[in-house]
Amino acid sequence: MSTQPSNLESRASRARRFAALVRKESYQIVRDPSSILIAFVLPLILLFLFGYGVSLDTTQTRIGLVIEEEAPLTRDLAAGFQASRYFTVAVGRDRREFEEDLVLGRVRGIVVIPKSFMADYAAGRHPALQVLVDGSDPNTANFVQNYAQATVANWERQRLNDGGGQSPAISAEQRFWFNPELTSRNFLVPGSIAIVMTLVGTLLTSLVVAREWERGTMEAMMATPVSAAELLAGKLLPYFILGLTSMTLCVLLAVFLFGVPFRGSVAALYALSATFLMPALGQGLLISAATKNQFLASQLALISAFLPAFLLSGFLFEINSMPTVIQWITFIVPARYLIPSLQTVFLAGDIWPMFGKAIAAMLLIGSVFFALAARSTRKRIG
Amino acid sequence: MTDGAPFVRIADVVKRFGDAPPALDHINGEILGGRITGLVGPDGAGKTTLIRLMTGLMVPEEGKVEVLGFDTVANAADIQAAIGYMPQRFGLYEDLSVQENLNLYADLRGLPLGERTATFDELLEFTDLRRFTTRLAGKLSGGMKQKLGLACALLRKPRLLLLDEPGVGVDPISRRDLWKMVENLTKEGIGVVWSTAYLDEAEACDSVLLLNEGKLLFTGSPVELTARVADRVYKVSGITQGRRQKLARYLDDENVVDGVIQGEAIRLVMKPGTMPRGPDDGSAAPEMATTTSRFEDAFIDMLGGGPGGRSKLAETQTPFAIGNAKPVIEAHGLTKRFGDFTAADAITFDIPRGQIFGLLGPNGAGKSTTFKMLCGLLKPTAGEGRVAGFDLRRDAAEARNRLGYMAQKFSLYGDLSVAQNLSFFAGVYGLSGARKRDRIQLMTEIFGFARLLDMSAKDLPLGLKQRLALACAVLHEPEALFLDEPTSGVDPITRREFWTHINGLVEKGVTVLVTTHFMDEAEYCDRISLIYRGRSIALGSPDELKAQVASDELPDPTMEDAFIALVQGSEEKEAA
């Protein structure tokens, strides 16, 4: 029988205790299909969804093109529409042919090259097109309208060049830096990595801690010499590593499968991700310590971490265009700092002043969560 | 610490949760080293709270708990380094193997590396788990889980071992093993606290703290407690017929404190200085002799005696004609396989009208599977079951209309009030109009729900929950009543009341199928089937089963002795 007071306890046995907790957690992760599901399968699904399924670009929009008067010039303009990668064109002679299609949504718009077109053009006036769109879908309507105009403008320029006529006095040429093709996949995929780490850091962590309370294993642990801090740290380290592993998998897929450029440094990537896991894990711990119930914990994690990471982080919706109050709220969403930073690492390169601010903000939020979690996880029941 | 000083001192402890009456109400007590101290009481008595206070995981509101000389509030860490604690729920990791759990706890408790091989060897030997070291803890039987829990709590010989209901969910054989292990530990000077709701376990303890509804009823040795009813306990034997009516008559006698059926005998606790009366129907006087008093006799005596023998529920029951020879519940070769695991293997029995039939066996033996097949909740793989003549495969709905079912776990709607639950279940059973009103009114009267009608069912104390569950099951006056562990965890007074109702209903021709792991409750049954590993290994009346195992060393075996002997016999047969 050898019981020593805790203050004489050797450092070695404390280290062994910690190693034992980490080992136990790792066995559980490997053996529990649900952690593999959340850490590896779910990220894959999300990444494929954003890589292939969701795209904020519109291409191949179906329109009806009405040529009221057949002539070489109008045919030429029609060819301009048909060649555009933004449109799939059905050609007709009368707008009535497409009216029903527009109502039923079979075409997104009708572009009419009117009879007056030839006359206007010949007279040197700016020729007008008529564009009919479905106003109940304003995004698409805008899109059809703008691209139709752009196509015409393009065509005019082309003709002037070809015809050797004088080119327009000034023509503005847009150039997009960092994402020259403006492919939305290139900024959605880095953003979805933040979503994935939110899932592993907050959802999975809150579930596994709540499970220990539900199954009674937490009570048995607490009655051993283990301290609350050791218990929490032993829980965090494995999930920290799991989160980074999951992130690494996502980055490899993003770069090698989806061809997203990676212009920054690996060091910046890991520094940002590791910092982001602090608030994510802290929030997970806080949720599970407060609820001690898997169902509640998962609901809370989804509402307080997953949805904000989706909606309030600038991932899908521009923060600047949100109402002011909502903009304030975004400041406490850790993903708001990570997503632009990750997009920068991928598409632009290392911009340390920006990363520094993001890291500081995430550390601050993280330490608040940890302080609250430590307060509510004392070695006490009830 | 000097020898003889108590390991635990509990001084005037109060603990409340919310607005409920105190979970512990001014408790005082001492726990000594080298002996087993029973923490005894029904569910909700405050046992778990008191153990948690001793571990330092909970703090008392008033008073003080001192463990091994340390205060539980100020020095919880010192206490936790010196005790072993086994919580009520299996606190080990089900997805780790037996050896991995042992390793984890060895590290957590700081068992020096050099001592490990020897300690593991000793504990695996002690718990007989050596064959299972690579098995995941979640795949162990109930008894083996408890043994593993015990092994983990013993890794670094604690001075004080706290066991919260270690006997729950464990078959009688493993329970005996577990008890012997713990007894051996006390010989080394370890103090053991064993909490339990089973009064036979309480009786075997060296001393007890008897709790009821947060109050300490008694502290001292069980012998002292049973002494208060010594010479007042009688066994009236040789009752082959009408034992339920005879018991009811005895219970109505104001001199009778408590009475239960024991096979073909009735056991009575009398008021001081009184004797059981002879039969008033002019038949020959039965054999009558005093017998050894038990813990439960004394407990009921302390609580002021059991309820009378009248069951208003039974009195208002429309009788079913008992003359009908056809059995009400029939099982023929009922078999259920889940994959390659046979949960129930060719179970066959039938129950004539107006009898109680018991399915007895450890957890996981196949009782509940058989039970569920017979009330149409589970489709048998083979064989057939009938209730009131209706085949459960073809006419499951008809059959279910004729049976009342009380599930093992509380299965009413916790968020509905008592009145809403009654009304809902009346509706489910197709009662309406005046009949529905009358039946609900009647249940309210019989079970005393009048003041509780608006209360949420989940806030009722356990005993009342069980009463409500029974009321809901008998609303439609079923021919057959299915009771799955109906009295598990309730206090003995509620258990008596419960059996008075059941006995009364059976006298009116209701047929009852009951599962239980309370060996003494099996004595109420007319016949019992002993289920073990999916098979029925014995079938007969309680006295027949006991007689099968009677020997020179054990002339008057208890139901538990019979159970253990029959199971061991079946295992030997299998091995041969």
Interface residues (C-beta under 8 A of the other chain):
Chain A: M1 S2 T3 Q4 P5 S6 E9 S13 R16 R17 A19 A20 L21 R23 K24 Y27 Q28 R31 D32 R215 G216 T217 E219 A220 M221 M222 A223 T224 P225 V226 S227 K379 R380 I381 G382
Chain B: F17 R52 T55 G56 L57 M58 V59 A76 A77 D78 Q80 A81 A82 I83 Y85 M86 P87 Q88 R89 F90 G91 L92 Y93 E94 D95 L96 E100 N103 L104 Y105 D107 L108 R109 G110 G149 C152 R156 K157 R159
